[in-house]
């Protein structure tokens, strides 16, 4: 658990970390351009689904991406964003997700936390 997000009121949150690899450098440039101009329906759909904060980082000099997602503690990310979710019923969000998976990275992989300073 983390402290409440700055844009929420007294809410417990959790952080989900995922990784993906872009196909090649040309696709990386294109991927970044898409994310500099995320479609409004995707932004609003992610917020409506319960995404509080979402950040994507690139590991320098690689094609590796790291996505850090902050959500309410009890949110099931697969139910909120996966197949059959309200988010995926929006044709534009569905098109975005399919384009990202098919054209750029083949999908995100969830990571396992191996250390935390929470209990120091």
PyMOL commands that set and color helices and strands:
alter all, ss='L'
color gray80, all
select helices_A, chain A and resi 25-35+40-49+77-81+86-89+91-105
alter helices_A, ss='H'
color red, helices_A
select strands_A, chain A and resi 13-21+51-58+64-72+109-110
alter strands_A, ss='S'
color yellow, strands_A
deselect
rebuild
show_as cartoon
